[in-house]
Amino acid sequence: MTTHHPSGRRNFLKTSAALTLGLTLFGRLGNRTLAALPEEQEEGLLTIGPLKGYTPQIGTLVSMLNYNRDTIIKSIKSLTQEQLDYLHDGHANTIGALVMHLGAVEKYYQINTFEGRQEFNAEEHKLWHAGMSLGKEGRTTIKGKDAQYYLDLIGSVRTHTLEEFRKRDDAWLLAKDPVWSKPGQPVNTYWKWFHVCEHESNHRGQITFLKKRLPGAKPDDGE
């Protein structure tokens, strides 16, 4: 049977208390350090974090959206109309349709989170329905446009997103949606806009796949 000496116990308690105090102070100082980052941090596409003009969480989200959007622009800006309209097979979507889809999804989350609407209105439906649905409708109706058309369209949508983000704060971003939330599975606004971000990343992969299968593409073309 092992005997613990009282002095050893006292030393252990002192050490534990000092460690706890140190961690507490570190946490407080760490918070102060993090709070200072938005002013000191150099902004750029390869820096994820708070951005000037936005609250910290919204700025961090915007930095991720900015990076993803830059990769989309670089992927399609030099493509011809024929390449944007190329249909790999009867089950695929064209690159142009996929870019239109990105704009449609972001537009939907705009009306949902900024206005509280669950559906497009008649005017929005006319412009965005085919892009949102893709499939047969997208294959037959989304074509005949050049790269700048798509870039201008999704660019105007993104401009509105950023304008609205500047009007809001982190409490809004973290708030749960009572309409979408279910027992045991709450949904907040941050998740919705994270979905816009990862959704764009997902379709960028599809665009890369299709670019490598364009007529005349070399095996090492694309990203």
Disulfide bonds with the S-S distance in Angstrom:
none
